[in-house]
Amino acid sequence: MMKAAFHHMSDFVRFIVKRDRIRIPIWLLAITVFTVLTASSFSGLYQTEEERQAIAETMRNPAMTAMVGPGYG
């Protein structure tokens, strides 16, 4: 019964991939670039001890912890 339900699934998947052959790589590239740019933007964040202390004080607030999660490090 399950085999009959998925009988033409390979044809359907092939059709979808063929139809979106331009859109899928663009989305994958955009997601990859966005992830790399987001990660690289954090490298210069909180460079001095005072900045790190200020964010540590801010993160002691339960509302901030609920919004962004617990701090690490």
Secondary structure, 3 states (H helix, E strand, C coil): CHHHHCCCHHHHHHHHHHHCCCHHHHHHHHHHHHHHHHHHHCCCCCCCHHHHHHHHHHHCCHHHHHHHCCCCC
